[in-house]
Amino acid sequence: MSWQDVLTGLGLAAVLEGLVLALAPSRLDEVLEMLKRIPPETRRIMGLLVIATGVAIVWAAQGG
């Protein structure tokens, strides 16, 4: 994996984040309120699952 790959991934993440903010700002407020009601340990587990999913997607995209 090169720095170009890392920067490409960061750029794509920024595009996705920007789309959420640009297309559904009020929905984002609702999601953030919902996340506040979830216990911190559950949010941590959700975050770890998202990380694992992302790693699996990158691994598969790189040819496994």
PyMOL Python script that loads the backbone (N, CA, C, O; Angstrom):
from pymol import cmd

cmd.read_pdbstr("""\
ATOM      1  N   MET A   1       0.851  -1.175   0.000  1.00  0.00           N
ATOM      2  CA  MET A   1       0.000   0.000   0.000  1.00  0.00           C
ATOM      3  C   MET A   1       0.896   1.237   0.000  1.00  0.00           C
ATOM      4  O   MET A   1       1.831   1.345   0.794  1.00  0.00           O
ATOM      5  N   SER A   2       0.597   2.149  -0.889  1.00  0.00           N
ATOM      6  CA  SER A   2       1.416   3.353  -1.003  1.00  0.00           C
ATOM      7  C   SER A   2       0.709   4.539  -0.346  1.00  0.00           C
ATOM      8  O   SER A   2      -0.455   4.461   0.045  1.00  0.00           O
ATOM      9  N   TRP A   3       1.457   5.637  -0.239  1.00  0.00           N
ATOM     10  CA  TRP A   3       0.872   6.874   0.290  1.00  0.00           C
ATOM     11  C   TRP A   3      -0.248   7.355  -0.610  1.00  0.00           C
ATOM     12  O   TRP A   3      -1.204   7.970  -0.136  1.00  0.00           O
ATOM     13  N   GLN A   4      -0.145   7.084  -1.889  1.00  0.00           N
ATOM     14  CA  GLN A   4      -1.198   7.471  -2.822  1.00  0.00           C
ATOM     15  C   GLN A   4      -2.505   6.760  -2.465  1.00  0.00           C
ATOM     16  O   GLN A   4      -3.578   7.360  -2.521  1.00  0.00           O
ATOM     17  N   ASP A   5      -2.410   5.485  -2.099  1.00  0.00           N
ATOM     18  CA  ASP A   5      -3.595   4.732  -1.683  1.00  0.00           C
ATOM     19  C   ASP A   5      -4.202   5.328  -0.411  1.00  0.00           C
ATOM     20  O   ASP A   5      -5.420   5.467  -0.299  1.00  0.00           O
ATOM     21  N   VAL A   6      -3.351   5.672   0.530  1.00  0.00           N
ATOM     22  CA  VAL A   6      -3.821   6.259   1.794  1.00  0.00           C
ATOM     23  C   VAL A   6      -4.528   7.582   1.519  1.00  0.00           C
ATOM     24  O   VAL A   6      -5.621   7.820   2.033  1.00  0.00           O
ATOM     25  N   LEU A   7      -3.918   8.435   0.720  1.00  0.00           N
ATOM     26  CA  LEU A   7      -4.528   9.725   0.399  1.00  0.00           C
ATOM     27  C   LEU A   7      -5.824   9.555  -0.394  1.00  0.00           C
ATOM     28  O   LEU A   7      -6.771  10.316  -0.199  1.00  0.00           O
ATOM     29  N   THR A   8      -5.872   8.574  -1.276  1.00  0.00           N
ATOM     30  CA  THR A   8      -7.101   8.293  -2.012  1.00  0.00           C
ATOM     31  C   THR A   8      -8.211   7.884  -1.052  1.00  0.00           C
ATOM     32  O   THR A   8      -9.344   8.351  -1.171  1.00  0.00           O
ATOM     33  N   GLY A   9      -7.890   7.022  -0.113  1.00  0.00           N
ATOM     34  CA  GLY A   9      -8.876   6.593   0.884  1.00  0.00           C
ATOM     35  C   GLY A   9      -9.369   7.752   1.740  1.00  0.00           C
ATOM     36  O   GLY A   9     -10.566   7.868   1.999  1.00  0.00           O
ATOM     37  N   LEU A  10      -8.455   8.605   2.178  1.00  0.00           N
ATOM     38  CA  LEU A  10      -8.854   9.765   2.970  1.00  0.00           C
ATOM     39  C   LEU A  10      -9.714  10.718   2.155  1.00  0.00           C
ATOM     40  O   LEU A  10     -10.674  11.292   2.668  1.00  0.00           O
ATOM     41  N   GLY A  11      -9.369  10.881   0.899  1.00  0.00           N
ATOM     42  CA  GLY A  11     -10.173  11.738   0.025  1.00  0.00           C
ATOM     43  C   GLY A  11     -11.580  11.200  -0.160  1.00  0.00           C
ATOM     44  O   GLY A  11     -12.549  11.958  -0.117  1.00  0.00           O
ATOM     45  N   LEU A  12     -11.697   9.895  -0.366  1.00  0.00           N
ATOM     46  CA  LEU A  12     -13.021   9.289  -0.521  1.00  0.00           C
ATOM     47  C   LEU A  12     -13.842   9.409   0.760  1.00  0.00           C
ATOM     48  O   LEU A  12     -15.049   9.647   0.705  1.00  0.00           O
ATOM     49  N   ALA A  13     -13.199   9.245   1.904  1.00  0.00           N
ATOM     50  CA  ALA A  13     -13.899   9.419   3.181  1.00  0.00           C
ATOM     51  C   ALA A  13     -14.398  10.856   3.321  1.00  0.00           C
ATOM     52  O   ALA A  13     -15.516  11.080   3.785  1.00  0.00           O
ATOM     53  N   ALA A  14     -13.584  11.825   2.927  1.00  0.00           N
ATOM     54  CA  ALA A  14     -13.983  13.230   2.995  1.00  0.00           C
ATOM     55  C   ALA A  14     -15.169  13.507   2.072  1.00  0.00           C
ATOM     56  O   ALA A  14     -16.074  14.259   2.433  1.00  0.00           O
ATOM     57  N   VAL A  15     -15.168  12.909   0.895  1.00  0.00           N
ATOM     58  CA  VAL A  15     -16.290  13.082  -0.034  1.00  0.00           C
ATOM     59  C   VAL A  15     -17.574  12.532   0.584  1.00  0.00           C
ATOM     60  O   VAL A  15     -18.616  13.186   0.528  1.00  0.00           O
ATOM     61  N   LEU A  16     -17.510  11.344   1.169  1.00  0.00           N
ATOM     62  CA  LEU A  16     -18.696  10.749   1.793  1.00  0.00           C
ATOM     63  C   LEU A  16     -19.197  11.595   2.957  1.00  0.00           C
ATOM     64  O   LEU A  16     -20.401  11.814   3.089  1.00  0.00           O
ATOM     65  N   GLU A  17     -18.293  12.069   3.796  1.00  0.00           N
ATOM     66  CA  GLU A  17     -18.673  12.932   4.918  1.00  0.00           C
ATOM     67  C   GLU A  17     -19.325  14.207   4.392  1.00  0.00           C
ATOM     68  O   GLU A  17     -20.342  14.656   4.921  1.00  0.00           O
ATOM     69  N   GLY A  18     -18.742  14.777   3.363  1.00  0.00           N
ATOM     70  CA  GLY A  18     -19.285  16.002   2.793  1.00  0.00           C
ATOM     71  C   GLY A  18     -20.661  15.795   2.190  1.00  0.00           C
ATOM     72  O   GLY A  18     -21.518  16.672   2.295  1.00  0.00           O
ATOM     73  N   LEU A  19     -20.886  14.655   1.560  1.00  0.00           N
ATOM     74  CA  LEU A  19     -22.199  14.364   0.994  1.00  0.00           C
ATOM     75  C   LEU A  19     -23.274  14.334   2.073  1.00  0.00           C
ATOM     76  O   LEU A  19     -24.369  14.861   1.882  1.00  0.00           O
ATOM     77  N   VAL A  20     -22.960  13.721   3.196  1.00  0.00           N
ATOM     78  CA  VAL A  20     -23.923  13.670   4.298  1.00  0.00           C
ATOM     79  C   VAL A  20     -24.261  15.083   4.763  1.00  0.00           C
ATOM     80  O   VAL A  20     -25.430  15.425   4.944  1.00  0.00           O
ATOM     81  N   LEU A  21     -23.230  15.894   4.954  1.00  0.00           N
ATOM     82  CA  LEU A  21     -23.457  17.262   5.415  1.00  0.00           C
ATOM     83  C   LEU A  21     -24.205  18.102   4.384  1.00  0.00           C
ATOM     84  O   LEU A  21     -25.040  18.928   4.753  1.00  0.00           O
ATOM     85  N   ALA A  22     -23.924  17.906   3.113  1.00  0.00           N
ATOM     86  CA  ALA A  22     -24.540  18.709   2.065  1.00  0.00           C
ATOM     87  C   ALA A  22     -25.971  18.267   1.737  1.00  0.00           C
ATOM     88  O   ALA A  22     -26.833  19.107   1.478  1.00  0.00           O
ATOM     89  N   LEU A  23     -26.223  16.971   1.746  1.00  0.00           N
ATOM     90  CA  LEU A  23     -27.511  16.463   1.288  1.00  0.00           C
ATOM     91  C   LEU A  23     -28.535  16.240   2.396  1.00  0.00           C
ATOM     92  O   LEU A  23     -29.737  16.284   2.137  1.00  0.00           O
ATOM     93  N   ALA A  24     -28.083  16.003   3.621  1.00  0.00           N
ATOM     94  CA  ALA A  24     -29.031  15.681   4.692  1.00  0.00           C
ATOM     95  C   ALA A  24     -28.589  16.258   6.038  1.00  0.00           C
ATOM     96  O   ALA A  24     -28.423  15.505   6.997  1.00  0.00           O
ATOM     97  N   PRO A  25     -28.396  17.574   6.132  1.00  0.00           N
ATOM     98  CA  PRO A  25     -27.911  18.133   7.396  1.00  0.00           C
ATOM     99  C   PRO A  25     -28.878  17.929   8.563  1.00  0.00           C
ATOM    100  O   PRO A  25     -28.437  17.698   9.689  1.00  0.00           O
ATOM    101  N   SER A  26     -30.183  18.008   8.316  1.00  0.00           N
ATOM    102  CA  SER A  26     -31.129  17.816   9.424  1.00  0.00           C
ATOM    103  C   SER A  26     -31.174  16.354   9.856  1.00  0.00           C
ATOM    104  O   SER A  26     -31.352  16.055  11.036  1.00  0.00           O
ATOM    105  N   ARG A  27     -31.013  15.462   8.913  1.00  0.00           N
ATOM    106  CA  ARG A  27     -30.982  14.029   9.259  1.00  0.00           C
ATOM    107  C   ARG A  27     -29.749  13.719  10.105  1.00  0.00           C
ATOM    108  O   ARG A  27     -29.798  12.873  10.998  1.00  0.00           O
ATOM    109  N   LEU A  28     -28.648  14.407   9.819  1.00  0.00           N
ATOM    110  CA  LEU A  28     -27.433  14.221  10.602  1.00  0.00           C
ATOM    111  C   LEU A  28     -27.678  14.600  12.057  1.00  0.00           C
ATOM    112  O   LEU A  28     -27.188  13.922  12.960  1.00  0.00           O
ATOM    113  N   ASP A  29     -28.429  15.671  12.297  1.00  0.00           N
ATOM    114  CA  ASP A  29     -28.765  16.063  13.671  1.00  0.00           C
ATOM    115  C   ASP A  29     -29.531  14.950  14.378  1.00  0.00           C
ATOM    116  O   ASP A  29     -29.273  14.662  15.547  1.00  0.00           O
ATOM    117  N   GLU A  30     -30.469  14.326  13.674  1.00  0.00           N
ATOM    118  CA  GLU A  30     -31.247  13.226  14.255  1.00  0.00           C
ATOM    119  C   GLU A  30     -30.349  12.034  14.595  1.00  0.00           C
ATOM    120  O   GLU A  30     -30.493  11.419  15.652  1.00  0.00           O
ATOM    121  N   VAL A  31     -29.437  11.722  13.704  1.00  0.00           N
ATOM    122  CA  VAL A  31     -28.527  10.595  13.927  1.00  0.00           C
ATOM    123  C   VAL A  31     -27.622  10.864  15.129  1.00  0.00           C
ATOM    124  O   VAL A  31     -27.383   9.972  15.943  1.00  0.00           O
ATOM    125  N   LEU A  32     -27.122  12.094  15.237  1.00  0.00           N
ATOM    126  CA  LEU A  32     -26.266  12.443  16.366  1.00  0.00           C
ATOM    127  C   LEU A  32     -27.030  12.355  17.688  1.00  0.00           C
ATOM    128  O   LEU A  32     -26.478  11.904  18.692  1.00  0.00           O
ATOM    129  N   GLU A  33     -28.280  12.776  17.695  1.00  0.00           N
ATOM    130  CA  GLU A  33     -29.101  12.650  18.904  1.00  0.00           C
ATOM    131  C   GLU A  33     -29.300  11.186  19.264  1.00  0.00           C
ATOM    132  O   GLU A  33     -29.244  10.812  20.436  1.00  0.00           O
ATOM    133  N   MET A  34     -29.534  10.355  18.242  1.00  0.00           N
ATOM    134  CA  MET A  34     -29.701   8.927  18.485  1.00  0.00           C
ATOM    135  C   MET A  34     -28.421   8.331  19.076  1.00  0.00           C
ATOM    136  O   MET A  34     -28.477   7.527  20.007  1.00  0.00           O
ATOM    137  N   LEU A  35     -27.276   8.726  18.534  1.00  0.00           N
ATOM    138  CA  LEU A  35     -26.001   8.206  19.026  1.00  0.00           C
ATOM    139  C   LEU A  35     -25.753   8.603  20.480  1.00  0.00           C
ATOM    140  O   LEU A  35     -25.132   7.850  21.230  1.00  0.00           O
ATOM    141  N   LYS A  36     -26.234   9.781  20.881  1.00  0.00           N
ATOM    142  CA  LYS A  36     -26.066  10.207  22.272  1.00  0.00           C
ATOM    143  C   LYS A  36     -26.793   9.293  23.241  1.00  0.00           C
ATOM    144  O   LYS A  36     -26.393   9.161  24.398  1.00  0.00           O
ATOM    145  N   ARG A  37     -27.865   8.659  22.770  1.00  0.00           N
ATOM    146  CA  ARG A  37     -28.655   7.773  23.638  1.00  0.00           C
ATOM    147  C   ARG A  37     -28.063   6.365  23.742  1.00  0.00           C
ATOM    148  O   ARG A  37     -28.481   5.579  24.592  1.00  0.00           O
ATOM    149  N   ILE A  38     -27.102   6.047  22.889  1.00  0.00           N
ATOM    150  CA  ILE A  38     -26.474   4.719  22.920  1.00  0.00           C
ATOM    151  C   ILE A  38     -25.329   4.756  23.924  1.00  0.00           C
ATOM    152  O   ILE A  38     -24.531   5.693  23.919  1.00  0.00           O
ATOM    153  N   PRO A  39     -25.241   3.751  24.781  1.00  0.00           N
ATOM    154  CA  PRO A  39     -24.156   3.731  25.780  1.00  0.00           C
ATOM    155  C   PRO A  39     -22.774   3.745  25.107  1.00  0.00           C
ATOM    156  O   PRO A  39     -22.604   3.194  24.019  1.00  0.00           O
ATOM    157  N   PRO A  40     -21.789   4.380  25.763  1.00  0.00           N
ATOM    158  CA  PRO A  40     -20.449   4.499  25.173  1.00  0.00           C
ATOM    159  C   PRO A  40     -19.827   3.156  24.780  1.00  0.00           C
ATOM    160  O   PRO A  40     -19.179   3.062  23.738  1.00  0.00           O
ATOM    161  N   GLU A  41     -20.014   2.127  25.591  1.00  0.00           N
ATOM    162  CA  GLU A  41     -19.415   0.825  25.267  1.00  0.00           C
ATOM    163  C   GLU A  41     -20.016   0.258  23.981  1.00  0.00           C
ATOM    164  O   GLU A  41     -19.307  -0.347  23.177  1.00  0.00           O
ATOM    165  N   THR A  42     -21.309   0.451  23.787  1.00  0.00           N
ATOM    166  CA  THR A  42     -21.963  -0.013  22.565  1.00  0.00           C
ATOM    167  C   THR A  42     -21.444   0.762  21.362  1.00  0.00           C
ATOM    168  O   THR A  42     -21.208   0.182  20.302  1.00  0.00           O
ATOM    169  N   ARG A  43     -21.263   2.080  21.524  1.00  0.00           N
ATOM    170  CA  ARG A  43     -20.699   2.886  20.433  1.00  0.00           C
ATOM    171  C   ARG A  43     -19.286   2.435  20.104  1.00  0.00           C
ATOM    172  O   ARG A  43     -18.896   2.419  18.936  1.00  0.00           O
ATOM    173  N   ARG A  44     -18.512   2.066  21.125  1.00  0.00           N
ATOM    174  CA  ARG A  44     -17.148   1.591  20.889  1.00  0.00           C
ATOM    175  C   ARG A  44     -17.172   0.305  20.068  1.00  0.00           C
ATOM    176  O   ARG A  44     -16.396   0.151  19.125  1.00  0.00           O
ATOM    177  N   ILE A  45     -18.063  -0.614  20.427  1.00  0.00           N
ATOM    178  CA  ILE A  45     -18.181  -1.876  19.684  1.00  0.00           C
ATOM    179  C   ILE A  45     -18.624  -1.608  18.247  1.00  0.00           C
ATOM    180  O   ILE A  45     -18.110  -2.220  17.311  1.00  0.00           O
ATOM    181  N   MET A  46     -19.580  -0.691  18.075  1.00  0.00           N
ATOM    182  CA  MET A  46     -20.017  -0.328  16.723  1.00  0.00           C
ATOM    183  C   MET A  46     -18.848   0.225  15.916  1.00  0.00           C
ATOM    184  O   MET A  46     -18.677  -0.120  14.747  1.00  0.00           O
ATOM    185  N   GLY A  47     -18.054   1.074  16.534  1.00  0.00           N
ATOM    186  CA  GLY A  47     -16.893   1.644  15.852  1.00  0.00           C
ATOM    187  C   GLY A  47     -15.902   0.577  15.441  1.00  0.00           C
ATOM    188  O   GLY A  47     -15.384   0.605  14.324  1.00  0.00           O
ATOM    189  N   LEU A  48     -15.630  -0.371  16.338  1.00  0.00           N
ATOM    190  CA  LEU A  48     -14.702  -1.452  16.021  1.00  0.00           C
ATOM    191  C   LEU A  48     -15.227  -2.322  14.878  1.00  0.00           C
ATOM    192  O   LEU A  48     -14.458  -2.776  14.032  1.00  0.00           O
ATOM    193  N   LEU A  49     -16.541  -2.550  14.861  1.00  0.00           N
ATOM    194  CA  LEU A  49     -17.127  -3.333  13.767  1.00  0.00           C
ATOM    195  C   LEU A  49     -17.014  -2.592  12.435  1.00  0.00           C
ATOM    196  O   LEU A  49     -16.755  -3.208  11.402  1.00  0.00           O
ATOM    197  N   VAL A  50     -17.208  -1.279  12.457  1.00  0.00           N
ATOM    198  CA  VAL A  50     -17.063  -0.495  11.233  1.00  0.00           C
ATOM    199  C   VAL A  50     -15.616  -0.527  10.752  1.00  0.00           C
ATOM    200  O   VAL A  50     -15.358  -0.661   9.555  1.00  0.00           O
ATOM    201  N   ILE A  51     -14.674  -0.404  11.686  1.00  0.00           N
ATOM    202  CA  ILE A  51     -13.250  -0.483  11.326  1.00  0.00           C
ATOM    203  C   ILE A  51     -12.942  -1.841  10.694  1.00  0.00           C
ATOM    204  O   ILE A  51     -12.291  -1.911   9.651  1.00  0.00           O
ATOM    205  N   ALA A  52     -13.412  -2.914  11.326  1.00  0.00           N
ATOM    206  CA  ALA A  52     -13.149  -4.256  10.798  1.00  0.00           C
ATOM    207  C   ALA A  52     -13.755  -4.424   9.405  1.00  0.00           C
ATOM    208  O   ALA A  52     -13.142  -5.031   8.526  1.00  0.00           O
ATOM    209  N   THR A  53     -14.951  -3.887   9.209  1.00  0.00           N
ATOM    210  CA  THR A  53     -15.593  -3.961   7.901  1.00  0.00           C
ATOM    211  C   THR A  53     -14.784  -3.188   6.862  1.00  0.00           C
ATOM    212  O   THR A  53     -14.582  -3.661   5.744  1.00  0.00           O
ATOM    213  N   GLY A  54     -14.327  -2.006   7.239  1.00  0.00           N
ATOM    214  CA  GLY A  54     -13.510  -1.206   6.327  1.00  0.00           C
ATOM    215  C   GLY A  54     -12.222  -1.905   5.951  1.00  0.00           C
ATOM    216  O   GLY A  54     -11.822  -1.897   4.787  1.00  0.00           O
ATOM    217  N   VAL A  55     -11.570  -2.511   6.934  1.00  0.00           N
ATOM    218  CA  VAL A  55     -10.332  -3.244   6.658  1.00  0.00           C
ATOM    219  C   VAL A  55     -10.611  -4.408   5.711  1.00  0.00           C
ATOM    220  O   VAL A  55      -9.837  -4.660   4.788  1.00  0.00           O
ATOM    221  N   ALA A  56     -11.709  -5.111   5.937  1.00  0.00           N
ATOM    222  CA  ALA A  56     -12.061  -6.237   5.067  1.00  0.00           C
ATOM    223  C   ALA A  56     -12.334  -5.769   3.639  1.00  0.00           C
ATOM    224  O   ALA A  56     -11.941  -6.435   2.681  1.00  0.00           O
ATOM    225  N   ILE A  57     -13.002  -4.633   3.494  1.00  0.00           N
ATOM    226  CA  ILE A  57     -13.294  -4.104   2.163  1.00  0.00           C
ATOM    227  C   ILE A  57     -11.996  -3.723   1.448  1.00  0.00           C
ATOM    228  O   ILE A  57     -11.808  -4.045   0.275  1.00  0.00           O
ATOM    229  N   VAL A  58     -11.105  -3.035   2.164  1.00  0.00           N
ATOM    230  CA  VAL A  58      -9.823  -2.640   1.563  1.00  0.00           C
ATOM    231  C   VAL A  58      -9.022  -3.886   1.198  1.00  0.00           C
ATOM    232  O   VAL A  58      -8.441  -3.955   0.115  1.00  0.00           O
ATOM    233  N   TRP A  59      -8.988  -4.862   2.087  1.00  0.00           N
ATOM    234  CA  TRP A  59      -8.244  -6.102   1.830  1.00  0.00           C
ATOM    235  C   TRP A  59      -8.793  -6.794   0.579  1.00  0.00           C
ATOM    236  O   TRP A  59      -8.026  -7.250  -0.270  1.00  0.00           O
ATOM    237  N   ALA A  60     -10.136  -6.870   0.468  1.00  0.00           N
ATOM    238  CA  ALA A  60     -10.741  -7.520  -0.693  1.00  0.00           C
ATOM    239  C   ALA A  60     -10.467  -6.719  -1.972  1.00  0.00           C
ATOM    240  O   ALA A  60     -10.216  -7.298  -3.029  1.00  0.00           O
ATOM    241  N   ALA A  61     -10.514  -5.402  -1.872  1.00  0.00           N
ATOM    242  CA  ALA A  61     -10.273  -4.562  -3.041  1.00  0.00           C
ATOM    243  C   ALA A  61      -8.834  -4.662  -3.533  1.00  0.00           C
ATOM    244  O   ALA A  61      -8.564  -4.473  -4.719  1.00  0.00           O
ATOM    245  N   GLN A  62      -7.923  -4.957  -2.630  1.00  0.00           N
ATOM    246  CA  GLN A  62      -6.511  -5.078  -2.988  1.00  0.00           C
ATOM    247  C   GLN A  62      -6.181  -6.474  -3.530  1.00  0.00           C
ATOM    248  O   GLN A  62      -5.026  -6.755  -3.848  1.00  0.00           O
ATOM    249  N   GLY A  63      -7.169  -7.330  -3.636  1.00  0.00           N
ATOM    250  CA  GLY A  63      -6.958  -8.648  -4.222  1.00  0.00           C
ATOM    251  C   GLY A  63      -6.804  -9.757  -3.200  1.00  0.00           C
ATOM    252  O   GLY A  63      -6.390 -10.870  -3.527  1.00  0.00           O
ATOM    253  N   GLY A  64      -7.146  -9.439  -1.946  1.00  0.00           N
ATOM    254  CA  GLY A  64      -7.155 -10.444  -0.899  1.00  0.00           C
ATOM    255  C   GLY A  64      -5.802 -10.929  -0.589  1.00  0.00           C
ATOM    256  O   GLY A  64      -5.638 -11.786   0.280  1.00  0.00           O
TER     257      GLY A  64
END
""", "prot")
cmd.dss("prot")
cmd.show_as("cartoon", "prot")
cmd.util.cbc("prot")
cmd.orient("prot")
